[in-house]
Amino acid sequence: MPAVGNQQNKGLFRLELEEISERVSNCTKCRLSENRTHAVPGEGDGNADLLFVGEGPGRQEDEQGRPFVGRAGNKLTEILKSVALERSDVFITNVVKCRPPENRTPKQDEIETCLPYLEAQIAEINPSIIVTLGNAATKTLLDTDDGITSTRGQFYGWRGTIQIFPMFHPSYLLRNPSREKGSPKYQTWKDIKKVKSALQTG
């Protein structure tokens, strides 16, 4: 995988969020644009200290053009509210901005084609913490083959001033509803408290 932040991506770095969103909405650079209803650039506070990055839009996100609005989105909102955060306090986006067919995992060439848009958003928002939700986002930004079960719940220094904190994707929690100690849900509640604490002390 090419290193995130390589020279070919730098042409988008100085764009404002609205212009990035417009370019995403008109993008036809990869096959994912062929069957989309709407591209999903992302939304939230453009000056947020906390940025959430998921894998890609699902069916409801594709229909509405907004990230995390389906069942997984409701779960993310619940996670945020558990530590007194609102969606309007953070910025939420995905690695790829168009829905992969049947919600499959994005292919590597699709990720690499779409990555400059995420790079530009990160550069413009300049968050303190990026929470990567699930395998695709974590592996992309950390440039690692390690899965989410071994990377989650830890802070990783990234480019000096930004920290990356992997967490389980909300859709994974929907498939694993147990709240028992050690369960994905239990670990996620601990993780989001760790993120909130870091925001308050950072």
Z-matrix of the N, CA and C atoms (Angstrom, degrees):
N
C 1 1.467
C 2 1.516 1 109.29
N 3 1.323 2 118.97 1 134.62
C 4 1.450 3 120.30 2 177.61
C 5 1.520 4 110.47 3 -63.52
N 6 1.304 5 116.48 4 146.56
C 7 1.461 6 119.57 5 178.72
C 8 1.515 7 110.16 6 -61.61
N 9 1.323 8 115.77 7 134.92
C 10 1.456 9 120.06 8 177.46
C 11 1.521 10 108.62 9 -64.84
N 12 1.322 11 116.60 10 131.23
C 13 1.444 12 120.37 11 179.70
C 14 1.508 13 113.04 12 93.99
N 15 1.350 14 118.18 13 21.39
C 16 1.453 15 118.95 14 -179.79
C 17 1.522 16 110.53 15 -74.79
N 18 1.323 17 116.04 16 175.22
C 19 1.455 18 120.86 17 -171.24
C 20 1.522 19 113.52 18 -59.75
N 21 1.340 20 118.69 19 -35.91
C 22 1.457 21 119.71 20 -175.22
C 23 1.520 22 112.43 21 -67.05
N 24 1.319 23 117.88 22 -18.76
C 25 1.456 24 120.89 23 -178.20
C 26 1.531 25 112.85 24 -87.78
N 27 1.328 26 117.59 25 -13.36
C 28 1.456 27 119.44 26 -167.34
C 29 1.530 28 113.94 27 -72.89
N 30 1.313 29 118.16 28 -14.21
C 31 1.451 30 120.06 29 179.78
C 32 1.508 31 113.92 30 -65.43
N 33 1.329 32 117.52 31 -20.51
C 34 1.463 33 121.36 32 -179.32
C 35 1.522 34 112.71 33 -95.44
N 36 1.311 35 118.16 34 -8.04
C 37 1.454 36 120.52 35 -168.20
C 38 1.524 37 114.25 36 -59.14
N 39 1.303 38 119.07 37 -34.56
C 40 1.460 39 120.54 38 -170.84
C 41 1.533 40 113.03 39 -94.50
N 42 1.303 41 117.04 40 8.47
C 43 1.455 42 119.96 41 -179.42
C 44 1.528 43 110.90 42 -78.37
N 45 1.337 44 116.90 43 146.37
C 46 1.452 45 121.19 44 174.20
C 47 1.529 46 109.31 45 -77.76
N 48 1.330 47 116.60 46 161.29
C 49 1.462 48 121.17 47 -174.20
C 50 1.526 49 112.47 48 -59.36
N 51 1.324 50 117.14 49 -38.82
C 52 1.469 51 119.44 50 -179.74
C 53 1.521 52 111.25 51 -63.36
N 54 1.315 53 116.55 52 -39.38
C 55 1.456 54 119.34 53 179.69
C 56 1.522 55 111.15 54 -71.45
N 57 1.334 56 116.98 55 -36.40
C 58 1.465 57 120.42 56 175.02
C 59 1.523 58 109.47 57 -60.69
N 60 1.334 59 116.66 58 -45.81
C 61 1.466 60 121.17 59 179.75
C 62 1.520 61 111.52 60 -60.35
N 63 1.325 62 115.98 61 -40.39
C 64 1.458 63 119.76 62 179.47
C 65 1.530 64 110.82 63 -64.79
N 66 1.315 65 116.37 64 -41.83
C 67 1.465 66 119.66 65 178.69
C 68 1.525 67 111.12 66 -65.44
N 69 1.334 68 116.56 67 -40.64
C 70 1.464 69 120.41 68 176.93
C 71 1.527 70 110.16 69 -60.18
N 72 1.314 71 116.85 70 -45.10
C 73 1.464 72 121.59 71 -176.76
C 74 1.521 73 112.50 72 -63.91
N 75 1.320 74 116.89 73 -26.18
C 76 1.467 75 121.18 74 -178.98
C 77 1.524 76 113.01 75 -103.08
N 78 1.322 77 116.99 76 4.26
C 79 1.460 78 120.91 77 -172.83
C 80 1.532 79 112.10 78 -73.63
N 81 1.321 80 115.59 79 135.72
C 82 1.475 81 121.84 80 174.67
C 83 1.531 82 109.91 81 -132.29
N 84 1.311 83 117.10 82 31.92
C 85 1.468 84 120.92 83 -172.91
C 86 1.525 85 114.24 84 -77.74
N 87 1.326 86 117.69 85 -18.31
C 88 1.469 87 118.48 86 179.22
C 89 1.520 88 110.45 87 -138.98
N 90 1.318 89 115.65 88 172.73
C 91 1.468 90 122.62 89 -173.36
C 92 1.525 91 113.02 90 -63.35
N 93 1.333 92 117.82 91 -22.07
C 94 1.461 93 119.64 92 -177.53
C 95 1.524 94 112.52 93 -65.90
N 96 1.325 95 116.94 94 -20.97
C 97 1.473 96 119.96 95 -179.98
C 98 1.528 97 112.00 96 -74.14
N 99 1.325 98 117.44 97 -17.62
C 100 1.464 99 120.99 98 -169.98
C 101 1.521 100 113.41 99 -67.94
N 102 1.325 101 117.47 100 -33.04
C 103 1.466 102 120.01 101 -174.45
C 104 1.533 103 113.46 102 -119.56
N 105 1.318 104 117.05 103 12.46
C 106 1.459 105 118.37 104 -178.03
C 107 1.532 106 111.08 105 -75.42
N 108 1.334 107 115.00 106 153.98
C 109 1.461 108 121.14 107 167.12
C 110 1.523 109 108.75 108 -88.49
N 111 1.327 110 115.56 109 -49.72
C 112 1.462 111 122.07 110 175.26
C 113 1.522 112 108.97 111 -138.69
N 114 1.310 113 116.35 112 142.50
C 115 1.458 114 119.71 113 164.47
C 116 1.521 115 107.92 114 -72.22
N 117 1.332 116 116.47 115 157.04
C 118 1.469 117 121.11 116 -176.49
C 119 1.530 118 108.60 117 -126.82
N 120 1.331 119 117.34 118 87.27
C 121 1.463 120 120.22 119 -176.07
C 122 1.529 121 114.05 120 -65.03
N 123 1.314 122 116.66 121 -39.72
C 124 1.459 123 121.45 122 -174.47
C 125 1.512 124 109.64 123 130.94
N 126 1.342 125 115.96 124 169.71
C 127 1.462 126 119.95 125 -179.12
C 128 1.516 127 110.39 126 -158.66
N 129 1.330 128 114.19 127 160.90
C 130 1.454 129 120.03 128 176.02
C 131 1.510 130 112.12 129 134.68
N 132 1.311 131 115.46 130 -158.79
C 133 1.460 132 123.18 131 -177.75
C 134 1.527 133 109.40 132 -79.65
N 135 1.320 134 116.31 133 117.24
C 136 1.452 135 120.95 134 -179.47
C 137 1.514 136 114.10 135 -69.40
N 138 1.333 137 117.09 136 -8.57
C 139 1.467 138 121.37 137 176.17
C 140 1.524 139 111.52 138 -115.89
N 141 1.316 140 116.31 139 21.96
C 142 1.465 141 120.94 140 -173.92
C 143 1.527 142 111.92 141 -65.69
N 144 1.317 143 115.56 142 145.03
C 145 1.466 144 121.22 143 171.69
C 146 1.515 145 111.40 144 -80.64
N 147 1.337 146 116.29 145 -15.91
C 148 1.457 147 121.59 146 -174.31
C 149 1.525 148 110.37 147 -125.30
N 150 1.334 149 116.07 148 123.14
C 151 1.461 150 122.98 149 -179.21
C 152 1.516 151 108.95 150 -119.81
N 153 1.334 152 116.91 151 128.72
C 154 1.460 153 122.41 152 176.11
C 155 1.523 154 109.28 153 -104.11
N 156 1.327 155 116.29 154 131.64
C 157 1.462 156 121.78 155 179.33
C 158 1.521 157 109.39 156 -124.41
N 159 1.342 158 115.86 157 116.13
C 160 1.453 159 121.20 158 176.64
C 161 1.518 160 111.22 159 -98.55
N 162 1.325 161 115.41 160 -164.63
C 163 1.462 162 121.61 161 -175.65
C 164 1.523 163 112.15 162 -84.66
N 165 1.324 164 116.61 163 -58.84
C 166 1.453 165 121.54 164 -178.55
C 167 1.517 166 109.87 165 -172.84
N 168 1.328 167 117.47 166 165.20
C 169 1.469 168 120.66 167 -179.38
C 170 1.530 169 112.29 168 -66.53
N 171 1.318 170 115.81 169 149.97
C 172 1.456 171 122.02 170 171.11
C 173 1.523 172 110.26 171 -101.43
N 174 1.326 173 116.27 172 -165.18
C 175 1.463 174 120.94 173 -175.28
C 176 1.529 175 111.86 174 -62.15
N 177 1.324 176 117.12 175 -49.13
C 178 1.470 177 119.03 176 -177.80
C 179 1.526 178 112.07 177 -67.99
N 180 1.321 179 115.96 178 -34.97
C 181 1.458 180 119.73 179 176.95
C 182 1.536 181 110.57 180 -65.25
N 183 1.319 182 115.90 181 -40.85
C 184 1.465 183 121.10 182 177.44
C 185 1.527 184 110.83 183 -63.16
N 186 1.325 185 117.05 184 -38.06
C 187 1.468 186 121.06 185 -179.95
C 188 1.527 187 111.86 186 -69.41
N 189 1.337 188 116.60 187 -37.55
C 190 1.464 189 120.59 188 -173.91
C 191 1.528 190 114.44 189 -99.32
N 192 1.331 191 117.17 190 -17.03
C 193 1.453 192 120.11 191 -177.36
C 194 1.516 193 113.73 192 73.81
N 195 1.344 194 116.28 193 21.41
C 196 1.469 195 121.64 194 -178.89
C 197 1.525 196 109.16 195 -128.00
N 198 1.337 197 118.10 196 146.47
C 199 1.464 198 120.49 197 -179.07
C 200 1.519 199 112.70 198 -81.18
N 201 1.316 200 115.98 199 146.30
C 202 1.463 201 122.51 200 171.83
C 203 1.527 202 112.83 201 51.22
N 204 1.325 203 116.22 202 60.04
C 205 1.462 204 120.76 203 177.62
C 206 1.529 205 112.29 204 -114.02
N 207 1.332 206 118.14 205 -5.81
C 208 1.452 207 121.36 206 178.00
C 209 1.526 208 110.94 207 -88.04
N 210 1.325 209 116.31 208 -153.80
C 211 1.466 210 120.54 209 -178.38
C 212 1.529 211 111.06 210 -62.59
N 213 1.336 212 116.46 211 -39.48
C 214 1.465 213 119.42 212 177.99
C 215 1.524 214 110.40 213 -65.34
N 216 1.328 215 115.96 214 -35.07
C 217 1.458 216 120.02 215 177.40
C 218 1.512 217 112.22 216 -65.68
N 219 1.332 218 115.96 217 -40.20
C 220 1.465 219 119.66 218 176.42
C 221 1.528 220 110.84 219 -62.46
N 222 1.330 221 115.37 220 -38.09
C 223 1.468 222 119.24 221 178.62
C 224 1.530 223 110.27 222 -67.40
N 225 1.336 224 117.71 223 -39.65
C 226 1.466 225 120.10 224 177.02
C 227 1.529 226 110.80 225 -62.32
N 228 1.323 227 116.82 226 -42.41
C 229 1.467 228 120.68 227 177.25
C 230 1.521 229 110.67 228 -60.05
N 231 1.322 230 116.41 229 -40.55
C 232 1.468 231 121.59 230 178.08
C 233 1.531 232 110.79 231 -63.49
N 234 1.329 233 116.10 232 -41.56
C 235 1.464 234 120.96 233 178.90
C 236 1.529 235 109.87 234 -61.92
N 237 1.327 236 115.95 235 -45.67
C 238 1.464 237 120.08 236 179.36
C 239 1.530 238 111.17 237 -61.36
N 240 1.322 239 116.54 238 -45.94
C 241 1.457 240 120.48 239 -176.68
C 242 1.525 241 112.07 240 -65.60
N 243 1.331 242 117.16 241 -23.97
C 244 1.464 243 119.92 242 179.55
C 245 1.525 244 111.76 243 -64.51
N 246 1.356 245 116.13 244 -20.03
C 247 1.470 246 119.68 245 176.13
C 248 1.532 247 110.57 246 -121.01
N 249 1.334 248 115.16 247 28.68
C 250 1.476 249 122.10 248 174.43
C 251 1.525 250 112.48 249 61.35
N 252 1.324 251 117.07 250 38.98
C 253 1.463 252 122.39 251 172.85
C 254 1.527 253 109.00 252 -113.76
N 255 1.326 254 116.47 253 143.69
C 256 1.456 255 122.34 254 174.90
C 257 1.528 256 108.99 255 -108.24
N 258 1.315 257 115.73 256 159.86
C 259 1.470 258 119.13 257 176.11
C 260 1.526 259 111.43 258 -57.56
N 261 1.322 260 116.41 259 -33.31
C 262 1.462 261 120.74 260 -179.25
C 263 1.528 262 112.40 261 -69.52
N 264 1.336 263 117.41 262 -12.17
C 265 1.466 264 121.57 263 179.40
C 266 1.523 265 112.28 264 -85.24
N 267 1.333 266 117.32 265 -15.48
C 268 1.467 267 122.09 266 -172.32
C 269 1.526 268 109.41 267 -127.06
N 270 1.318 269 116.52 268 174.03
C 271 1.458 270 121.12 269 171.29
C 272 1.523 271 107.68 270 -116.35
N 273 1.339 272 116.03 271 137.10
C 274 1.463 273 121.69 272 -175.52
C 275 1.524 274 109.48 273 -125.21
N 276 1.322 275 116.64 274 129.59
C 277 1.455 276 120.75 275 177.82
C 278 1.526 277 109.39 276 -151.43
N 279 1.323 278 116.99 277 -171.31
C 280 1.458 279 122.67 278 179.96
C 281 1.521 280 110.15 279 -135.36
N 282 1.321 281 115.55 280 164.17
C 283 1.464 282 120.80 281 176.41
C 284 1.523 283 110.21 282 -64.71
N 285 1.341 284 117.17 283 -49.31
C 286 1.464 285 120.78 284 173.87
C 287 1.517 286 108.16 285 -107.63
N 288 1.315 287 115.87 286 145.34
C 289 1.458 288 121.33 287 -170.27
C 290 1.527 289 113.79 288 -100.75
N 291 1.330 290 117.69 289 -2.48
C 292 1.466 291 121.63 290 175.93
C 293 1.526 292 108.86 291 -122.62
N 294 1.319 293 116.47 292 150.28
C 295 1.465 294 121.25 293 -175.20
C 296 1.526 295 111.90 294 -69.55
N 297 1.343 296 117.95 295 123.77
C 298 1.464 297 120.01 296 170.87
C 299 1.533 298 109.69 297 -68.32
N 300 1.338 299 118.45 298 142.98
C 301 1.466 300 121.07 299 -179.37
C 302 1.529 301 111.93 300 -53.44
N 303 1.327 302 115.61 301 134.34
C 304 1.463 303 122.32 302 178.87
C 305 1.533 304 112.22 303 56.01
N 306 1.318 305 115.90 304 24.29
C 307 1.472 306 121.60 305 179.17
C 308 1.531 307 113.33 306 60.23
N 309 1.326 308 116.52 307 28.63
C 310 1.473 309 119.15 308 177.99
C 311 1.530 310 109.85 309 -67.44
N 312 1.331 311 114.75 310 165.37
C 313 1.461 312 120.09 311 175.54
C 314 1.524 313 109.45 312 -66.01
N 315 1.331 314 118.61 313 135.55
C 316 1.465 315 119.72 314 178.12
C 317 1.522 316 111.57 315 -59.49
N 318 1.315 317 116.28 316 142.15
C 319 1.457 318 121.29 317 176.93
C 320 1.530 319 109.48 318 -78.06
N 321 1.335 320 115.54 319 158.54
C 322 1.456 321 119.77 320 -174.10
C 323 1.528 322 112.58 321 -60.46
N 324 1.327 323 117.21 322 -39.85
C 325 1.471 324 118.51 323 -179.20
C 326 1.530 325 111.01 324 -69.04
N 327 1.325 326 117.42 325 -30.73
C 328 1.473 327 120.71 326 176.38
C 329 1.526 328 110.26 327 -67.56
N 330 1.336 329 116.10 328 -42.86
C 331 1.464 330 120.48 329 178.13
C 332 1.525 331 110.36 330 -61.44
N 333 1.319 332 116.74 331 -46.36
C 334 1.469 333 120.29 332 -176.69
C 335 1.525 334 111.52 333 -66.29
N 336 1.335 335 116.88 334 -33.66
C 337 1.463 336 120.22 335 178.49
C 338 1.523 337 111.43 336 -69.42
N 339 1.324 338 116.23 337 -37.24
C 340 1.468 339 121.05 338 -175.70
C 341 1.526 340 113.02 339 -87.51
N 342 1.314 341 117.31 340 -17.66
C 343 1.457 342 121.58 341 -172.96
C 344 1.539 343 114.76 342 -56.46
N 345 1.336 344 120.03 343 -36.25
C 346 1.470 345 118.12 344 178.75
C 347 1.527 346 114.02 345 -57.53
N 348 1.337 347 117.81 346 -30.45
C 349 1.469 348 119.90 347 177.79
C 350 1.522 349 110.61 348 -67.39
N 351 1.330 350 116.87 349 -43.16
C 352 1.460 351 120.01 350 177.02
C 353 1.519 352 110.38 351 -64.91
N 354 1.326 353 116.33 352 -41.29
C 355 1.460 354 120.45 353 177.47
C 356 1.529 355 111.07 354 -57.12
N 357 1.316 356 115.35 355 -44.58
C 358 1.468 357 119.98 356 -178.90
C 359 1.526 358 111.22 357 -65.26
N 360 1.333 359 116.72 358 -39.26
C 361 1.467 360 120.24 359 177.93
C 362 1.523 361 110.91 360 -64.13
N 363 1.327 362 116.81 361 -43.67
C 364 1.466 363 120.13 362 178.98
C 365 1.526 364 110.22 363 -61.64
N 366 1.330 365 116.16 364 -43.47
C 367 1.462 366 120.14 365 -178.91
C 368 1.523 367 111.65 366 -63.27
N 369 1.331 368 117.18 367 -38.42
C 370 1.462 369 121.31 368 -178.28
C 371 1.531 370 111.65 369 -75.18
N 372 1.329 371 117.28 370 -42.53
C 373 1.466 372 121.15 371 -177.75
C 374 1.532 373 111.12 372 -76.33
N 375 1.327 374 115.85 373 -39.73
C 376 1.468 375 122.65 374 -179.48
C 377 1.531 376 111.22 375 52.69
N 378 1.330 377 117.63 376 60.12
C 379 1.463 378 120.65 377 -178.31
C 380 1.523 379 111.55 378 -73.12
N 381 1.316 380 115.88 379 163.15
C 382 1.467 381 121.12 380 172.65
C 383 1.519 382 110.47 381 -79.89
N 384 1.344 383 115.29 382 -37.99
C 385 1.466 384 121.04 383 -176.26
C 386 1.529 385 109.43 384 -132.41
N 387 1.313 386 116.07 385 135.12
C 388 1.464 387 122.20 386 170.60
C 389 1.522 388 107.37 387 -111.57
N 390 1.325 389 116.67 388 118.62
C 391 1.460 390 121.23 389 174.03
C 392 1.520 391 107.80 390 -93.42
N 393 1.321 392 115.97 391 115.93
C 394 1.464 393 120.51 392 176.27
C 395 1.522 394 108.34 393 -92.37
N 396 1.322 395 115.74 394 126.22
C 397 1.460 396 121.72 395 -175.55
C 398 1.529 397 109.60 396 -101.06
N 399 1.325 398 116.55 397 105.20
C 400 1.453 399 120.25 398 176.82
C 401 1.522 400 114.52 399 90.63
N 402 1.340 401 114.62 400 -178.54
C 403 1.457 402 121.40 401 -172.41
C 404 1.518 403 114.40 402 -66.49
N 405 1.337 404 117.51 403 -49.01
C 406 1.463 405 120.05 404 -171.41
C 407 1.522 406 111.74 405 -60.55
N 408 1.322 407 116.72 406 -47.55
C 409 1.464 408 120.01 407 -179.10
C 410 1.522 409 111.32 408 -66.89
N 411 1.325 410 116.12 409 -41.47
C 412 1.465 411 120.31 410 -178.56
C 413 1.524 412 111.47 411 -65.50
N 414 1.319 413 116.59 412 -48.15
C 415 1.464 414 119.85 413 -179.07
C 416 1.529 415 111.21 414 -64.26
N 417 1.327 416 116.94 415 -35.47
C 418 1.468 417 120.50 416 -178.52
C 419 1.521 418 111.33 417 -68.20
N 420 1.323 419 117.21 418 -51.69
C 421 1.459 420 119.58 419 -174.06
C 422 1.523 421 112.83 420 -77.15
N 423 1.319 422 117.64 421 -32.49
C 424 1.463 423 119.35 422 177.83
C 425 1.527 424 111.93 423 -88.44
N 426 1.336 425 116.49 424 -6.71
C 427 1.472 426 121.13 425 -179.24
C 428 1.529 427 110.19 426 51.60
N 429 1.334 428 114.46 427 55.57
C 430 1.454 429 121.04 428 -176.32
C 431 1.520 430 110.31 429 -134.19
N 432 1.320 431 115.95 430 158.18
C 433 1.462 432 121.18 431 172.96
C 434 1.525 433 111.21 432 -97.88
N 435 1.332 434 116.95 433 -3.38
C 436 1.461 435 120.51 434 -179.88
C 437 1.528 436 110.26 435 -70.56
N 438 1.315 437 116.08 436 139.46
C 439 1.454 438 121.03 437 -178.31
C 440 1.514 439 112.79 438 -81.47
N 441 1.326 440 115.11 439 173.57
C 442 1.458 441 121.39 440 -174.68
C 443 1.526 442 112.32 441 -66.01
N 444 1.327 443 118.47 442 -30.31
C 445 1.463 444 119.77 443 -178.27
C 446 1.523 445 112.23 444 -66.68
N 447 1.328 446 116.96 445 -27.99
C 448 1.463 447 119.75 446 179.67
C 449 1.528 448 112.86 447 -95.37
N 450 1.328 449 117.61 448 -16.71
C 451 1.466 450 120.22 449 -176.86
C 452 1.525 451 113.46 450 -102.49
N 453 1.343 452 118.14 451 -22.63
C 454 1.463 453 120.95 452 -171.88
C 455 1.530 454 111.41 453 -65.17
N 456 1.342 455 113.66 454 155.30
C 457 1.447 456 120.20 455 172.71
C 458 1.512 457 115.29 456 79.05
N 459 1.352 458 117.52 457 10.37
C 460 1.464 459 120.96 458 -179.56
C 461 1.529 460 109.54 459 -128.85
N 462 1.313 461 115.81 460 149.61
C 463 1.460 462 121.01 461 175.15
C 464 1.528 463 109.43 462 -91.18
N 465 1.319 464 114.80 463 137.54
C 466 1.463 465 121.54 464 177.81
C 467 1.529 466 108.34 465 -123.26
N 468 1.321 467 116.60 466 123.04
C 469 1.455 468 119.98 467 176.64
C 470 1.520 469 110.18 468 -64.21
N 471 1.314 470 116.34 469 139.05
C 472 1.466 471 121.09 470 -173.76
C 473 1.517 472 109.14 471 -145.59
N 474 1.301 473 116.80 472 112.71
C 475 1.462 474 121.75 473 178.05
C 476 1.525 475 113.63 474 58.95
N 477 1.284 476 116.19 475 33.50
C 478 1.456 477 119.54 476 172.33
C 479 1.511 478 115.40 477 85.72
N 480 1.326 479 117.82 478 -61.52
C 481 1.464 480 120.00 479 -171.85
C 482 1.527 481 114.24 480 -103.61
N 483 1.321 482 117.63 481 -16.02
C 484 1.465 483 121.28 482 -176.78
C 485 1.525 484 109.90 483 -103.99
N 486 1.330 485 115.41 484 141.35
C 487 1.465 486 121.00 485 173.62
C 488 1.525 487 109.57 486 -112.77
N 489 1.318 488 115.37 487 140.86
C 490 1.468 489 121.02 488 175.74
C 491 1.526 490 108.39 489 -106.66
N 492 1.339 491 114.76 490 135.32
C 493 1.463 492 121.19 491 -178.28
C 494 1.523 493 108.75 492 -131.22
N 495 1.330 494 119.04 493 101.38
C 496 1.468 495 121.01 494 179.94
C 497 1.531 496 112.25 495 -73.40
N 498 1.330 497 115.05 496 140.13
C 499 1.459 498 122.72 497 174.15
C 500 1.518 499 109.73 498 -135.63
N 501 1.331 500 116.27 499 161.11
C 502 1.458 501 120.09 500 174.40
C 503 1.527 502 110.08 501 -61.23
N 504 1.325 503 116.75 502 144.54
C 505 1.459 504 121.05 503 174.94
C 506 1.530 505 108.51 504 -69.45
N 507 1.325 506 118.35 505 140.28
C 508 1.471 507 120.07 506 179.60
C 509 1.529 508 113.74 507 -54.86
N 510 1.323 509 118.13 508 -32.03
C 511 1.471 510 119.77 509 179.41
C 512 1.531 511 110.77 510 -65.13
N 513 1.322 512 117.37 511 -29.85
C 514 1.463 513 121.47 512 176.75
C 515 1.529 514 110.24 513 -67.39
N 516 1.319 515 115.98 514 -36.33
C 517 1.466 516 119.69 515 177.99
C 518 1.522 517 111.16 516 -67.61
N 519 1.334 518 116.59 517 -33.68
C 520 1.468 519 119.79 518 177.80
C 521 1.525 520 111.10 519 -65.89
N 522 1.310 521 116.28 520 -30.98
C 523 1.473 522 120.56 521 179.09
C 524 1.524 523 111.75 522 -84.00
N 525 1.328 524 116.57 523 -13.24
C 526 1.466 525 121.55 524 -178.98
C 527 1.530 526 108.27 525 -131.70
N 528 1.343 527 116.61 526 77.22
C 529 1.461 528 120.92 527 -169.29
C 530 1.526 529 116.18 528 -76.04
N 531 1.327 530 118.37 529 -7.82
C 532 1.463 531 119.69 530 -177.53
C 533 1.527 532 111.37 531 -59.04
N 534 1.333 533 115.51 532 141.44
C 535 1.465 534 121.24 533 175.14
C 536 1.525 535 111.09 534 -108.00
N 537 1.313 536 116.98 535 11.38
C 538 1.462 537 121.04 536 -179.32
C 539 1.515 538 111.07 537 -60.83
N 540 1.320 539 116.60 538 153.61
C 541 1.455 540 120.88 539 177.74
C 542 1.525 541 110.42 540 -55.98
N 543 1.328 542 116.54 541 129.39
C 544 1.459 543 121.26 542 -178.50
C 545 1.514 544 114.70 543 92.22
N 546 1.339 545 118.07 544 -10.15
C 547 1.462 546 121.68 545 179.00
C 548 1.531 547 110.18 546 -72.72
N 549 1.339 548 118.09 547 161.77
C 550 1.462 549 119.90 548 177.48
C 551 1.532 550 113.21 549 -54.47
N 552 1.342 551 117.24 550 -39.96
C 553 1.467 552 119.53 551 178.46
C 554 1.522 553 111.09 552 -64.75
N 555 1.318 554 116.40 553 -44.51
C 556 1.468 555 120.59 554 179.23
C 557 1.526 556 110.32 555 -60.05
N 558 1.331 557 116.10 556 -43.99
C 559 1.461 558 120.57 557 179.97
C 560 1.532 559 111.05 558 -65.21
N 561 1.335 560 116.55 559 -36.69
C 562 1.465 561 120.39 560 -179.06
C 563 1.518 562 111.34 561 -66.99
N 564 1.337 563 117.87 562 -40.74
C 565 1.462 564 119.34 563 178.24
C 566 1.523 565 110.39 564 -63.21
N 567 1.329 566 116.97 565 -37.11
C 568 1.461 567 120.25 566 175.78
C 569 1.531 568 110.65 567 -66.08
N 570 1.320 569 115.19 568 -41.31
C 571 1.469 570 120.21 569 -177.78
C 572 1.525 571 112.22 570 -63.52
N 573 1.324 572 117.16 571 -46.02
C 574 1.462 573 119.25 572 -176.28
C 575 1.544 574 110.07 573 -68.66
N 576 1.329 575 117.60 574 -30.03
C 577 1.465 576 119.88 575 174.55
C 578 1.528 577 110.37 576 -66.09
N 579 1.331 578 116.16 577 -36.94
C 580 1.466 579 120.93 578 178.08
C 581 1.534 580 109.96 579 -65.13
N 582 1.328 581 116.43 580 -40.51
C 583 1.461 582 121.02 581 178.00
C 584 1.521 583 110.46 582 -63.92
N 585 1.322 584 116.90 583 -46.77
C 586 1.475 585 120.42 584 -179.71
C 587 1.520 586 111.02 585 -61.30
N 588 1.316 587 116.75 586 -41.45
C 589 1.464 588 121.10 587 179.15
C 590 1.535 589 110.54 588 -62.24
N 591 1.347 590 116.77 589 -40.97
C 592 1.458 591 120.81 590 179.35
C 593 1.531 592 111.11 591 -65.94
N 594 1.313 593 116.56 592 -37.22
C 595 1.475 594 119.73 593 177.65
C 596 1.528 595 110.74 594 -64.36
N 597 1.309 596 116.65 595 -38.70
C 598 1.456 597 120.55 596 -176.71
C 599 1.522 598 112.66 597 -73.70
N 600 1.333 599 116.34 598 -29.47
C 601 1.467 600 120.41 599 -176.49
C 602 1.520 601 112.47 600 -100.43
N 603 1.360 602 116.80 601 -11.16
C 604 1.456 603 120.05 602 -174.94
C 605 1.520 604 112.80 603 -76.76
